Amino acid sequence: MPLLLDQIKLTHPHLYRSFSLLPDAEAHLRRIGELDRYWEQLEHPVPEVILPASALPKDAVLSGEYDLIYAGGTLSLLHAAVMAGKYGRKVMIFDRQRPAKSTRDWNISRPELLKLSAIGLFTESEVDSVILRRYKSGWVEFYQPDGSQKRLSMENVLDCAVDADKLLGLAAEKVTAAPGSTLLAGTTFLCCYQFPDHVVVKVEDRAHQVFYYKARVLVDVMGILSPIAMQLNDGLPQTHVCPTVGTIASGFEDVDFDIGEILLSTGPADLSSGSGRQFIWEGFPAEEDRYITYLFFYDEAVSLNDKSLLSLFETYFRTLPEYKKPGKEFTLHRPVYGIIPAYSHDGFNRTREIAADHIILFGDAASLGSPLTFCGFGSMVRNLEHLTADLDRALGENNLLKKHLEKISAYEPNVASMANLMKYMCFNSATDEPNFVNDLMNEVMVVLDELPERYRQAMFRDELKIEELMMVMLRVAWRYPKVLTATWEKLGVQGSFGFLKNLAGWAFSPVR
Ligand SMILES: Cc1cc2nc3c(=O)[nH]c(=O)nc-3n(C[C@H](O)[C@H](O)[C@H](O)COP(=O)(O)OP(=O)(O)OC[C@H]3O[C@@H](n4cnc5c(N)ncnc54)[C@H](O)[C@@H]3O)c2cc1C
């Protein structure tokens, strides 16, 4: 079989050159290809993976029985470690790759991270042991052709670089230490069968051998590729996406290891594909001399733009020197990548399906995090305490039907409202001037700069209160009236009403 690397030599020359230096390039290209199949999935008929009990083959033999089976082995580790360690539930986690191995690293603030020790999952020193580096501050800025962009600085926002694999590894140790609980690698979810009081999960191993396991609840944590989310949401599990690629590298010429570059753009929208893309960079110092850079853009899940991670990687390697200059000692250590999901709820409350009888979705499969701030990991950390306690209670009371399970969610009305702001960051050449996203965001930065620091911290930590968002929006509209026409053009009648419904839901929510 021809090597994947050779196949991209002519089509993606910059990516080819850079990945040729990696020992595990083929494995990464396979995972990138796996994620890029998401775009095809959106166009194909939705496969049925939640099946009635009657469809279970008569000769199916159960290989094990658990309280909870987690399909997907990333954020699931945190939830499962609490369910097994604190609540004594028997859990199984399987992943088609290796559980507790991520294709990314995470940034978060230390106070947020300490929530993991507050709920008893880790000790404070375990939490500190996964922090690779802590920065003094961070900043955000959006390109202005005349160099007048406002650089908005802030402290205690995404200022800790976390070793994701180490954190997940610690959680994995806690899962396997619990009697009867287990982790399975190289195991792919195929489908599940719903019985009145349980679910049977069908999986296959790398040799295509099929196994059946029984659980009281199947926890779907398969991320953006979740076939369960696809079926429950009629083939459109996300309304918006944020394709993201980057690397962990060392040897840049111009890096400040005390500062996080939270968001920045270096030019107007790129018009070479579909309706156009406003590229945004991020730069975060990691351990020792390593530095993480990301390139991404916001878009609708279904659009004419080329959203493949493969071509975004080509753009990344081609344009990286415009952002950070690789020096003579430049070394690529590892690529990081993924598709960050977003869902715009057209209602006063959550409208996305996140549960079925004996099935519940968490993490990116549930798509309830904020795409604006990238913080899917942060969302799990913030909500872990109630996501575990509520599920344990549901198991105890045997309330495992959809109507009960769907109440256990990381839905936050403020995050849902804030997600509307992402729509302004989806560039559209039909309605927007090439520098529209930068001009608007620059005004937001000016407004935030005039307000007390807690506004910007709250905005970038998904903790903004409704009256604070109103204050920001009114000030931006006053300074930059074009945002009113943009609202009409970009959100339309339905989107504008959707935004108002989200705000009303937030205003009347007990969690304000
Ligand atoms: C580049 C990048 C940087 C990020 N940085 C941050 C950050 O700084 N801070 C933050 O809070 N968030 C960040 N995020 C978001 C965060 O990484 C995600 O929200 C988080 O990884 C979601 O975890 P998950 O377990 O829900 O899904 P995933 O991480 O996508 O994991 C899903 C798992 O399911 C497995 N799987 C899929 N299909 C199957 C199947 N059929 N059978 C078996 N297994 C399957 C996959 O192999 C995978 O291991 C970032 C995301 C990206 C892409």
The ligand as an SDF file (V2000), in Angstrom:
LIG
                    3D

 53 58  0  0  0  0  0  0  0  0999 V2000
   -6.1690   21.7950   18.4800 C   0  0  0  0  0  0  0  0  0  0  0  0
   -7.1090   21.9000   19.6300 C   0  0  0  0  0  0  0  0  0  0  0  0
   -6.7460   22.6010   20.7710 C   0  0  0  0  0  0  0  0  0  0  0  0
   -7.6190   22.6800   21.8630 C   0  0  0  0  0  0  0  0  0  0  0  0
   -7.2600   23.4000   22.9570 N   0  0  0  0  0  0  0  0  0  0  0  0
   -8.0960   23.4920   24.0120 C   0  0  0  0  0  0  0  0  0  0  0  0
   -7.7280   24.2440   25.1580 C   0  0  0  0  0  0  0  0  0  0  0  0
   -6.6600   24.8530   25.1870 O   0  0  0  0  0  0  0  0  0  0  0  0
   -8.5850   24.2670   26.2260 N   0  0  0  0  0  0  0  0  0  0  0  0
   -9.7810   23.6080   26.2070 C   0  0  0  0  0  0  0  0  0  0  0  0
  -10.5310   23.6750   27.1900 O   0  0  0  0  0  0  0  0  0  0  0  0
  -10.1710   22.8960   25.1060 N   0  0  0  0  0  0  0  0  0  0  0  0
   -9.3640   22.8220   24.0230 C   0  0  0  0  0  0  0  0  0  0  0  0
   -9.7300   22.1150   22.9160 N   0  0  0  0  0  0  0  0  0  0  0  0
  -11.0070   21.4060   22.9250 C   0  0  0  0  0  0  0  0  0  0  0  0
  -10.8140   20.0210   23.5510 C   0  0  0  0  0  0  0  0  0  0  0  0
   -9.6450   19.4150   23.0610 O   0  0  0  0  0  0  0  0  0  0  0  0
  -11.9970   19.1260   23.2270 C   0  0  0  0  0  0  0  0  0  0  0  0
  -13.1760   19.7470   23.6680 O   0  0  0  0  0  0  0  0  0  0  0  0
  -11.8390   17.7550   23.8830 C   0  0  0  0  0  0  0  0  0  0  0  0
  -10.7140   17.0740   23.3840 O   0  0  0  0  0  0  0  0  0  0  0  0
  -13.0660   16.9170   23.6130 C   0  0  0  0  0  0  0  0  0  0  0  0
  -12.8610   15.6600   24.1810 O   0  0  0  0  0  0  0  0  0  0  0  0
  -13.8320   14.4580   23.8340 P   0  0  0  0  0  0  0  0  0  0  0  0
  -13.3990   13.3410   24.6850 O   0  0  0  0  0  0  0  0  0  0  0  0
  -15.2250   14.9220   23.9170 O   0  0  0  0  0  0  0  0  0  0  0  0
  -13.5580   14.1710   22.2770 O   0  0  0  0  0  0  0  0  0  0  0  0
  -12.2010   13.7920   21.5530 P   0  0  0  0  0  0  0  0  0  0  0  0
  -11.0380   14.4600   22.1900 O   0  0  0  0  0  0  0  0  0  0  0  0
  -12.4410   14.0650   20.1000 O   0  0  0  0  0  0  0  0  0  0  0  0
  -12.0510   12.2390   21.7820 O   0  0  0  0  0  0  0  0  0  0  0  0
  -12.9370   11.3370   21.1830 C   0  0  0  0  0  0  0  0  0  0  0  0
  -12.3250    9.9600   21.2450 C   0  0  0  0  0  0  0  0  0  0  0  0
  -13.2820    9.0540   20.6980 O   0  0  0  0  0  0  0  0  0  0  0  0
  -12.6090    8.1240   19.8910 C   0  0  0  0  0  0  0  0  0  0  0  0
  -13.5700    7.6100   18.9060 N   0  0  0  0  0  0  0  0  0  0  0  0
  -14.1880    8.2790   17.9050 C   0  0  0  0  0  0  0  0  0  0  0  0
  -14.9890    7.4680   17.2370 N   0  0  0  0  0  0  0  0  0  0  0  0
  -14.8960    6.2460   17.8130 C   0  0  0  0  0  0  0  0  0  0  0  0
  -15.5000    4.9710   17.5710 C   0  0  0  0  0  0  0  0  0  0  0  0
  -16.3880    4.7800   16.5720 N   0  0  0  0  0  0  0  0  0  0  0  0
  -15.1700    3.9420   18.3910 N   0  0  0  0  0  0  0  0  0  0  0  0
  -14.2810    4.0970   19.4160 C   0  0  0  0  0  0  0  0  0  0  0  0
  -13.6730    5.2650   19.6780 N   0  0  0  0  0  0  0  0  0  0  0  0
  -13.9890    6.3350   18.8790 C   0  0  0  0  0  0  0  0  0  0  0  0
  -11.4610    8.9020   19.2640 C   0  0  0  0  0  0  0  0  0  0  0  0
  -10.4010    8.0280   18.8750 O   0  0  0  0  0  0  0  0  0  0  0  0
  -11.0700    9.8430   20.3930 C   0  0  0  0  0  0  0  0  0  0  0  0
  -10.0230    9.3170   21.1820 O   0  0  0  0  0  0  0  0  0  0  0  0
   -8.8790   22.0450   21.7970 C   0  0  0  0  0  0  0  0  0  0  0  0
   -9.2450   21.3540   20.6410 C   0  0  0  0  0  0  0  0  0  0  0  0
   -8.3720   21.2910   19.5690 C   0  0  0  0  0  0  0  0  0  0  0  0
   -8.8040   20.5620   18.3340 C   0  0  0  0  0  0  0  0  0  0  0  0
  1  2  1  0
  2  3  1  0
  2 52  2  0
  3  4  2  0
  4  5  1  0
  4 50  1  0
  5  6  2  0
  6  7  1  0
  6 13  1  0
  7  8  2  0
  7  9  1  0
  9 10  1  0
 10 11  2  0
 10 12  1  0
 12 13  2  0
 13 14  1  0
 14 15  1  0
 14 50  1  0
 15 16  1  0
 16 17  1  0
 16 18  1  0
 18 19  1  0
 18 20  1  0
 20 21  1  0
 20 22  1  0
 22 23  1  0
 23 24  1  0
 24 25  2  0
 24 26  1  0
 24 27  1  0
 27 28  1  0
 28 29  2  0
 28 30  1  0
 28 31  1  0
 31 32  1  0
 32 33  1  0
 33 34  1  0
 33 48  1  0
 34 35  1  0
 35 36  1  0
 35 46  1  0
 36 37  1  0
 36 45  1  0
 37 38  2  0
 38 39  1  0
 39 40  1  0
 39 45  2  0
 40 41  1  0
 40 42  2  0
 42 43  1  0
 43 44  2  0
 44 45  1  0
 46 47  1  0
 46 48  1  0
 48 49  1  0
 50 51  2  0
 51 52  1  0
 52 53  1  0
M  END
$$$$
